[in-house]
Amino acid sequence: MNDLQRPEYWDAAYAEERDNWDMGTPTPVFVDLLTRMGMNFQPLGDRDYSALGCTPRVLLPCSGRGYDALLFAGYGWEVTAVDFAEHPLRWLRTEAAHAGLPVEILQEDMFTLSRSHPQQFDLLVEYTCVCAIDPVRHAEFVALACEVLRPGGTVMALLFPVDGRPGGPPFSIDVEDFKRQMAPYFDLRHESTPSTSVKPRRGRERLLLWTRRGS
C-alpha cells in the first residue's frame, strides 16, 4: 500500500501501460456539463462562476494527462493541474502549449497544496483521485479541500467506482461514508448518477457537489 504514496509507482504504471483509468479523452460527464452550462452551475445548486468578477480558479488533483484540465481551460477557467507522476505531465505540458492554453502544471504531492495554495480556488474537481489513494487517507483529502478552497468554494466530485468492488487501486468508494466525512465542513448541493458516463462506467459513478462553509 505504501507504494501508492510514491511517484515512482504511478510513473511505472504509465510507462508499463497499466493506466487503465486513462480514457484518452476528457471525462464525458464534465464535457456534457460544460457544454450545457458553461460556467453557470446554478442548475446543480451551485453558482454562476462567470459572475464572480474575476476568472474562476479550478484545481484538478491527480490530473494525470490532464484531459479535463485542458477542457476547463478551454472554457475560460484558470486551471491548476497537479499530479504525483512526471510521465503524464510531460504530455500535458506539450498539449497545453500546442493548444495555447495557460494551465499551471505542478508535479507534487497534492497534500502539500494546503501550504502552497491556501484558499486559492473556487472549484476543486475530483475524478479518479479519491479511488487512487489509500482509503484511510480520505479524511486527509477532505481536509485538503477545506484548505485550498475559498469560503463558499465547491467540490465537484465524480466518484468512481462506487460498486463495492474488492481490492484496489482503484478502491471502491463508499459514497455514504464519504458524505459523512464531508458533512462537518461542506453542504451537499447535488447528487446524481449521470447518464452521460462512459459506457463501461455507467451506473458506477456518482456526481456530487458540495459547498464549503465559511464567510
Secondary structure by P-SEA (a helix, b strand, c coil): ccccccaaaaaaaaaacccccccccccaaaaaaaaaccccccccccccccccccbbbbbbccccccaaaaaaaaaccbbbbbbccaaaaaaaaaaaaaacccccccccccccccccccccccbbbbccccccccccaaaaaaaaaaacccccbbbbcccccccccccccccccaaaaaaaaaccccccccccccccccccccccbbbbbbbbbcc
